[in-house]
Amino acid sequence: MTLLHKLGLVLVAFLAILVTVVWFAFRERRLGKVIAYDDRAAQQASDERVLAVVMSAIFGGMVLAILVGWIVFF
């Protein structure tokens, strides 16, 4: 497998993470519009779900950065 193919796979993985985060954020935003204004617990739960996905994507990006370094330099 050439370097171009390996980096192409990393790009596909990055795009998969990005699409997942964007899809989930817009889904939560759409669902959050039906939450009652005074239901603070539901609003906080929605925010927590979005933050959990974003934080996991950050860690996934860090793993991808390490993978790219390993692919390029070894």
N, CA, C and O atoms as CSV, one atom per row, in Angstrom:
chain,resi,resn,atom,element,x,y,z
A,1,MET,N,N,0.858,-1.172,0.000
A,1,MET,CA,C,0.000,0.000,0.000
A,1,MET,C,C,0.903,1.234,0.000
A,1,MET,O,O,1.820,1.338,0.814
A,2,THR,N,N,0.644,2.145,-0.895
A,2,THR,CA,C,1.480,3.334,-1.013
A,2,THR,C,C,1.107,4.364,0.054
A,2,THR,O,O,0.073,4.270,0.715
A,3,LEU,N,N,1.988,5.339,0.190
A,3,LEU,CA,C,1.755,6.417,1.147
A,3,LEU,C,C,0.474,7.173,0.810
A,3,LEU,O,O,-0.270,7.568,1.707
A,4,LEU,N,N,0.220,7.373,-0.462
A,4,LEU,CA,C,-0.991,8.082,-0.884
A,4,LEU,C,C,-2.251,7.325,-0.459
A,4,LEU,O,O,-3.223,7.941,-0.023
A,5,HIS,N,N,-2.241,6.017,-0.582
A,5,HIS,CA,C,-3.393,5.231,-0.169
A,5,HIS,C,C,-3.598,5.297,1.347
A,5,HIS,O,O,-4.726,5.412,1.826
A,6,LYS,N,N,-2.498,5.223,2.091
A,6,LYS,CA,C,-2.587,5.281,3.552
A,6,LYS,C,C,-3.147,6.628,4.007
A,6,LYS,O,O,-4.029,6.684,4.864
A,7,LEU,N,N,-2.635,7.700,3.434
A,7,LEU,CA,C,-3.120,9.027,3.815
A,7,LEU,C,C,-4.547,9.253,3.325
A,7,LEU,O,O,-5.308,9.994,3.947
A,8,GLY,N,N,-4.906,8.629,2.229
A,8,GLY,CA,C,-6.289,8.693,1.765
A,8,GLY,C,C,-7.238,8.040,2.757
A,8,GLY,O,O,-8.334,8.546,2.997
A,9,LEU,N,N,-6.822,6.918,3.336
A,9,LEU,CA,C,-7.638,6.272,4.364
A,9,LEU,C,C,-7.777,7.145,5.602
A,9,LEU,O,O,-8.846,7.196,6.211
A,10,VAL,N,N,-6.711,7.827,5.975
A,10,VAL,CA,C,-6.782,8.740,7.113
A,10,VAL,C,C,-7.728,9.895,6.806
A,10,VAL,O,O,-8.483,10.319,7.680
A,11,LEU,N,N,-7.701,10.404,5.588
A,11,LEU,CA,C,-8.612,11.468,5.185
A,11,LEU,C,C,-10.064,10.999,5.259
A,11,LEU,O,O,-10.937,11.737,5.715
A,12,VAL,N,N,-10.315,9.789,4.815
A,12,VAL,CA,C,-11.668,9.246,4.893
A,12,VAL,C,C,-12.115,9.119,6.350
A,12,VAL,O,O,-13.264,9.418,6.674
A,13,ALA,N,N,-11.214,8.677,7.225
A,13,ALA,CA,C,-11.543,8.571,8.649
A,13,ALA,C,C,-11.836,9.951,9.239
A,13,ALA,O,O,-12.768,10.107,10.027
A,14,PHE,N,N,-11.040,10.947,8.857
A,14,PHE,CA,C,-11.264,12.307,9.336
A,14,PHE,C,C,-12.625,12.824,8.881
A,14,PHE,O,O,-13.364,13.417,9.667
A,15,LEU,N,N,-12.944,12.602,7.633
A,15,LEU,CA,C,-14.237,13.056,7.110
A,15,LEU,C,C,-15.396,12.326,7.790
A,15,LEU,O,O,-16.455,12.914,8.007
A,16,ALA,N,N,-15.204,11.065,8.122
A,16,ALA,CA,C,-16.249,10.317,8.825
A,16,ALA,C,C,-16.494,10.914,10.210
A,16,ALA,O,O,-17.642,11.046,10.634
A,17,ILE,N,N,-15.430,11.272,10.907
A,17,ILE,CA,C,-15.582,11.906,12.216
A,17,ILE,C,C,-16.277,13.253,12.064
A,17,ILE,O,O,-17.191,13.566,12.827
A,18,LEU,N,N,-15.860,14.045,11.101
A,18,LEU,CA,C,-16.439,15.367,10.882
A,18,LEU,C,C,-17.923,15.286,10.541
A,18,LEU,O,O,-18.730,16.038,11.088
A,19,VAL,N,N,-18.278,14.386,9.649
A,19,VAL,CA,C,-19.683,14.237,9.252
A,19,VAL,C,C,-20.527,13.789,10.438
A,19,VAL,O,O,-21.650,14.262,10.612
A,20,THR,N,N,-20.000,12.889,11.250
A,20,THR,CA,C,-20.734,12.415,12.424
A,20,THR,C,C,-21.008,13.547,13.403
A,20,THR,O,O,-22.124,13.677,13.905
A,21,VAL,N,N,-20.006,14.360,13.674
A,21,VAL,CA,C,-20.176,15.470,14.621
A,21,VAL,C,C,-21.183,16.491,14.095
A,21,VAL,O,O,-22.059,16.939,14.835
A,22,VAL,N,N,-21.063,16.853,12.836
A,22,VAL,CA,C,-21.974,17.845,12.260
A,22,VAL,C,C,-23.404,17.303,12.236
A,22,VAL,O,O,-24.345,18.017,12.584
A,23,TRP,N,N,-23.567,16.040,11.826
A,23,TRP,CA,C,-24.892,15.436,11.785
A,23,TRP,C,C,-25.518,15.414,13.176
A,23,TRP,O,O,-26.685,15.767,13.340
A,24,PHE,N,N,-24.745,15.001,14.173
A,24,PHE,CA,C,-25.292,14.905,15.521
A,24,PHE,C,C,-25.623,16.286,16.086
A,24,PHE,O,O,-26.644,16.453,16.752
A,25,ALA,N,N,-24.770,17.271,15.827
A,25,ALA,CA,C,-25.029,18.616,16.347
A,25,ALA,C,C,-26.316,19.190,15.749
A,25,ALA,O,O,-27.124,19.774,16.472
A,26,PHE,N,N,-26.512,19.030,14.442
A,26,PHE,CA,C,-27.737,19.538,13.824
A,26,PHE,C,C,-28.967,18.754,14.286
A,26,PHE,O,O,-30.048,19.321,14.440
A,27,ARG,N,N,-28.797,17.449,14.507
A,27,ARG,CA,C,-29.902,16.630,15.012
A,27,ARG,C,C,-30.314,17.094,16.406
A,27,ARG,O,O,-31.502,17.247,16.689
A,28,GLU,N,N,-29.338,17.316,17.268
A,28,GLU,CA,C,-29.641,17.786,18.623
A,28,GLU,C,C,-30.255,19.184,18.599
A,28,GLU,O,O,-31.134,19.494,19.403
A,29,ARG,N,N,-29.798,20.011,17.692
A,29,ARG,CA,C,-30.365,21.364,17.589
A,29,ARG,C,C,-31.829,21.303,17.177
A,29,ARG,O,O,-32.668,22.029,17.710
A,30,ARG,N,N,-32.124,20.428,16.221
A,30,ARG,CA,C,-33.508,20.260,15.772
A,30,ARG,C,C,-34.375,19.710,16.899
A,30,ARG,O,O,-35.491,20.184,17.113
A,31,LEU,N,N,-33.867,18.717,17.618
A,31,LEU,CA,C,-34.630,18.148,18.728
A,31,LEU,C,C,-34.733,19.127,19.901
A,31,LEU,O,O,-35.714,19.107,20.644
A,32,GLY,N,N,-33.737,19.968,20.064
A,32,GLY,CA,C,-33.736,20.934,21.159
A,32,GLY,C,C,-34.769,22.035,20.991
A,32,GLY,O,O,-35.125,22.696,21.966
A,33,LYS,N,N,-35.249,22.241,19.790
A,33,LYS,CA,C,-36.251,23.289,19.560
A,33,LYS,C,C,-37.604,22.938,20.168
A,33,LYS,O,O,-38.414,23.829,20.426
A,34,VAL,N,N,-37.859,21.655,20.400
A,34,VAL,CA,C,-39.148,21.258,20.959
A,34,VAL,C,C,-39.099,21.159,22.492
A,34,VAL,O,O,-40.114,20.867,23.126
A,35,ILE,N,N,-37.933,21.398,23.081
A,35,ILE,CA,C,-37.817,21.383,24.540
A,35,ILE,C,C,-38.463,22.639,25.092
A,35,ILE,O,O,-38.265,23.735,24.568
A,36,ALA,N,N,-39.229,22.475,26.143
A,36,ALA,CA,C,-39.891,23.620,26.772
A,36,ALA,C,C,-38.847,24.598,27.311
A,36,ALA,O,O,-37.763,24.204,27.742
A,37,TYR,N,N,-39.199,25.869,27.276
A,37,TYR,CA,C,-38.277,26.922,27.698
A,37,TYR,C,C,-37.843,26.748,29.149
A,37,TYR,O,O,-36.690,27.024,29.482
A,38,ASP,N,N,-38.732,26.302,30.007
A,38,ASP,CA,C,-38.424,26.202,31.435
A,38,ASP,C,C,-37.905,24.817,31.856
A,38,ASP,O,O,-37.714,24.575,33.048
A,39,ASP,N,N,-37.676,23.913,30.905
A,39,ASP,CA,C,-37.166,22.577,31.221
A,39,ASP,C,C,-35.643,22.588,31.164
A,39,ASP,O,O,-35.037,22.186,30.170
A,40,ARG,N,N,-35.043,23.055,32.247
A,40,ARG,CA,C,-33.586,23.207,32.295
A,40,ARG,C,C,-32.863,21.862,32.243
A,40,ARG,O,O,-31.785,21.762,31.657
A,41,ALA,N,N,-33.441,20.838,32.845
A,41,ALA,CA,C,-32.793,19.523,32.857
A,41,ALA,C,C,-32.669,18.962,31.436
A,41,ALA,O,O,-31.628,18.411,31.078
A,42,ALA,N,N,-33.705,19.097,30.641
A,42,ALA,CA,C,-33.662,18.609,29.262
A,42,ALA,C,C,-32.686,19.423,28.426
A,42,ALA,O,O,-31.990,18.867,27.577
A,43,GLN,N,N,-32.625,20.721,28.650
A,43,GLN,CA,C,-31.682,21.562,27.918
A,43,GLN,C,C,-30.242,21.189,28.266
A,43,GLN,O,O,-29.389,21.105,27.384
A,44,GLN,N,N,-29.977,20.967,29.542
A,44,GLN,CA,C,-28.632,20.594,29.962
A,44,GLN,C,C,-28.250,19.217,29.421
A,44,GLN,O,O,-27.102,19.000,29.031
A,45,ALA,N,N,-29.205,18.287,29.397
A,45,ALA,CA,C,-28.922,16.957,28.852
A,45,ALA,C,C,-28.587,17.043,27.370
A,45,ALA,O,O,-27.692,16.341,26.897
A,46,SER,N,N,-29.289,17.888,26.638
A,46,SER,CA,C,-29.003,18.073,25.223
A,46,SER,C,C,-27.603,18.656,25.025
A,46,SER,O,O,-26.847,18.202,24.167
A,47,ASP,N,N,-27.273,19.657,25.822
A,47,ASP,CA,C,-25.938,20.254,25.740
A,47,ASP,C,C,-24.858,19.235,26.076
A,47,ASP,O,O,-23.806,19.208,25.438
A,48,GLU,N,N,-25.111,18.406,27.067
A,48,GLU,CA,C,-24.132,17.395,27.460
A,48,GLU,C,C,-23.910,16.373,26.361
A,48,GLU,O,O,-22.782,15.925,26.155
A,49,ARG,N,N,-24.962,15.996,25.655
A,49,ARG,CA,C,-24.806,15.047,24.557
A,49,ARG,C,C,-23.961,15.640,23.433
A,49,ARG,O,O,-23.104,14.960,22.869
A,50,VAL,N,N,-24.204,16.895,23.114
A,50,VAL,CA,C,-23.411,17.544,22.064
A,50,VAL,C,C,-21.958,17.648,22.490
A,50,VAL,O,O,-21.061,17.367,21.696
A,51,LEU,N,N,-21.710,18.046,23.725
A,51,LEU,CA,C,-20.332,18.166,24.202
A,51,LEU,C,C,-19.632,16.816,24.236
A,51,LEU,O,O,-18.438,16.738,23.947
A,52,ALA,N,N,-20.341,15.762,24.581
A,52,ALA,CA,C,-19.730,14.431,24.602
A,52,ALA,C,C,-19.283,14.016,23.204
A,52,ALA,O,O,-18.204,13.448,23.041
A,53,VAL,N,N,-20.099,14.295,22.205
A,53,VAL,CA,C,-19.727,13.945,20.833
A,53,VAL,C,C,-18.554,14.800,20.359
A,53,VAL,O,O,-17.637,14.288,19.717
A,54,VAL,N,N,-18.574,16.084,20.665
A,54,VAL,CA,C,-17.487,16.969,20.238
A,54,VAL,C,C,-16.169,16.570,20.911
A,54,VAL,O,O,-15.127,16.535,20.257
A,55,MET,N,N,-16.212,16.273,22.201
A,55,MET,CA,C,-14.986,15.879,22.906
A,55,MET,C,C,-14.448,14.547,22.387
A,55,MET,O,O,-13.236,14.382,22.248
A,56,SER,N,N,-15.324,13.614,22.104
A,56,SER,CA,C,-14.847,12.338,21.559
A,56,SER,C,C,-14.250,12.538,20.171
A,56,SER,O,O,-13.301,11.849,19.799
A,57,ALA,N,N,-14.799,13.473,19.406
A,57,ALA,CA,C,-14.231,13.772,18.088
A,57,ALA,C,C,-12.856,14.413,18.220
A,57,ALA,O,O,-11.976,14.171,17.394
A,58,ILE,N,N,-12.667,15.222,19.246
A,58,ILE,CA,C,-11.348,15.822,19.472
A,58,ILE,C,C,-10.322,14.730,19.748
A,58,ILE,O,O,-9.218,14.755,19.203
A,59,PHE,N,N,-10.686,13.778,20.593
A,59,PHE,CA,C,-9.766,12.676,20.879
A,59,PHE,C,C,-9.527,11.814,19.636
A,59,PHE,O,O,-8.419,11.326,19.416
A,60,GLY,N,N,-10.564,11.633,18.834
A,60,GLY,CA,C,-10.394,10.908,17.579
A,60,GLY,C,C,-9.446,11.635,16.638
A,60,GLY,O,O,-8.642,11.000,15.955
A,61,GLY,N,N,-9.532,12.946,16.596
A,61,GLY,CA,C,-8.611,13.739,15.778
A,61,GLY,C,C,-7.178,13.631,16.253
A,61,GLY,O,O,-6.249,13.608,15.445
A,62,MET,N,N,-6.993,13.565,17.574
A,62,MET,CA,C,-5.645,13.389,18.113
A,62,MET,C,C,-5.068,12.032,17.704
A,62,MET,O,O,-3.891,11.932,17.356
A,63,VAL,N,N,-5.888,11.007,17.746
A,63,VAL,CA,C,-5.444,9.680,17.318
A,63,VAL,C,C,-5.096,9.696,15.833
A,63,VAL,O,O,-4.105,9.094,15.420
A,64,LEU,N,N,-5.899,10.375,15.038
A,64,LEU,CA,C,-5.594,10.478,13.606
A,64,LEU,C,C,-4.293,11.237,13.362
A,64,LEU,O,O,-3.546,10.892,12.447
A,65,ALA,N,N,-4.007,12.263,14.161
A,65,ALA,CA,C,-2.755,13.010,14.007
A,65,ALA,C,C,-1.561,12.104,14.310
A,65,ALA,O,O,-0.552,12.143,13.605
A,66,ILE,N,N,-1.678,11.300,15.347
A,66,ILE,CA,C,-0.599,10.358,15.666
A,66,ILE,C,C,-0.453,9.327,14.546
A,66,ILE,O,O,0.662,8.965,14.171
A,67,LEU,N,N,-1.569,8.862,14.020
A,67,LEU,CA,C,-1.532,7.893,12.929
A,67,LEU,C,C,-0.857,8.469,11.677
A,67,LEU,O,O,-0.080,7.781,11.015
A,68,VAL,N,N,-1.153,9.711,11.363
A,68,VAL,CA,C,-0.522,10.344,10.202
A,68,VAL,C,C,0.989,10.454,10.413
A,68,VAL,O,O,1.771,10.175,9.505
A,69,GLY,N,N,1.391,10.863,11.616
A,69,GLY,CA,C,2.824,10.927,11.914
A,69,GLY,C,C,3.499,9.580,11.769
A,69,GLY,O,O,4.609,9.487,11.245
A,70,TRP,N,N,2.829,8.533,12.234
A,70,TRP,CA,C,3.393,7.193,12.141
A,70,TRP,C,C,3.478,6.748,10.683
A,70,TRP,O,O,4.476,6.156,10.271
A,71,ILE,N,N,2.446,7.028,9.909
A,71,ILE,CA,C,2.441,6.622,8.501
A,71,ILE,C,C,3.522,7.350,7.717
A,71,ILE,O,O,4.208,6.739,6.899
A,72,VAL,N,N,3.680,8.637,7.954
A,72,VAL,CA,C,4.606,9.437,7.157
A,72,VAL,C,C,6.054,9.149,7.537
A,72,VAL,O,O,6.911,9.071,6.657
A,73,PHE,N,N,6.343,8.992,8.815
A,73,PHE,CA,C,7.727,8.905,9.244
A,73,PHE,C,C,8.241,7.474,9.441
A,73,PHE,O,O,9.436,7.277,9.664
A,74,PHE,N,N,7.359,6.480,9.362
A,74,PHE,CA,C,7.849,5.089,9.521
A,74,PHE,C,C,7.464,4.237,8.357
A,74,PHE,O,O,7.791,3.051,8.326
